[in-house]
Amino acid sequence: MKKLLTVLGSAMLTTSTLGASLNTVSCGENYTLADFQKLLSEIENLEENKYTEESLQNLMIVMIETSTNVILGKSVTKNYKKLKNAMNALVLK
């Protein structure tokens, strides 16, 4: 999972460097690329052994989908919320 997050983080850094026009400050319901990357970092630091394998797999699927969407220039806020919901849905063992 950490290797996948590293690849996604690199791709998103490249995307932001290519000139993605995003706000630098997040307020209320609007999230930035930096917010999304911070959420990915939080996921990277999760203690995977605390959660069920099924809930981790669901999180991975959503993470790949939302990261791809952000890289393709789709709404960061919408994808942030989707990924945050998936993270909050993790089930403890």
C-alpha positions in Angstrom: 0.0 0.0 0.0 2.8 2.4 0.8 4.4 1.8 -2.6 1.1 2.7 -4.3 0.8 5.8 -2.2 4.3 6.9 -3.2 3.5 6.5 -6.9 0.2 8.3 -6.6 1.9 11.1 -4.6 4.6 11.5 -7.3 1.9 11.6 -10.0 0.0 14.2 -8.1 3.1 16.3 -7.5 3.8 16.2 -11.2 0.2 17.2 -11.9 0.4 20.2 -9.6 3.7 21.2 -11.1 2.2 21.2 -14.6 0.0 24.0 -13.6 -3.2 22.7 -12.0 -5.1 25.8 -11.0 -6.1 25.2 -7.4 -6.6 27.5 -4.5 -3.8 27.4 -1.9 -6.1 27.8 1.1 -8.9 25.5 1.9 -12.0 26.8 3.6 -15.3 25.2 4.4 -16.3 22.7 1.8 -13.5 23.5 -0.7 -10.4 21.3 -0.6 -7.1 21.8 -2.4 -4.6 19.4 -3.9 -2.5 20.0 -0.8 -5.5 18.8 1.4 -5.9 15.7 -0.8 -2.2 14.9 -0.6 -2.3 15.3 3.2 -5.2 12.9 3.4 -3.2 10.4 1.3 -0.3 10.8 3.8 -2.7 10.1 6.7 -3.8 6.9 4.9 -0.2 5.9 4.3 0.4 6.2 8.1 -2.5 4.0 9.1 -1.7 0.9 11.2 -3.1 -1.6 8.7 -3.1 -4.4 11.2 -5.9 -2.7 13.2 -8.4 -2.9 10.3 -10.2 -5.7 8.5 -8.7 -6.7 5.2 -12.0 -6.1 3.4 -12.3 -2.5 4.6 -8.7 -1.8 3.7 -9.3 -3.2 0.2 -12.3 -0.9 -0.2 -10.2 2.0 0.9 -7.5 1.1 -1.7 -10.1 0.9 -4.5 -11.5 4.3 -3.6 -8.0 5.7 -3.2 -7.0 4.6 -6.7 -10.2 5.9 -8.2 -10.1 9.3 -6.5 -6.4 9.8 -7.1 -6.9 9.0 -10.8 -9.7 11.5 -10.9 -7.7 14.2 -9.3 -4.7 13.6 -11.6 -7.2 13.9 -14.5 -8.2 17.3 -13.3 -11.6 16.4 -11.8 -13.0 18.0 -8.7 -10.5 17.8 -5.8 -13.3 18.6 -3.3 -15.6 15.8 -4.5 -12.8 13.3 -4.5 -11.4 14.4 -1.2 -14.8 13.8 0.4 -15.2 10.4 -1.2 -11.8 9.3 0.0 -12.3 10.8 3.5 -15.6 8.8 3.7 -13.9 5.6 2.7 -11.2 6.2 5.3 -13.9 6.9 8.0 -15.6 3.6 7.0 -12.6 1.5 8.0 -13.7 -1.3 10.3 -11.6 -2.2 13.3 -10.7 -5.9 13.8 
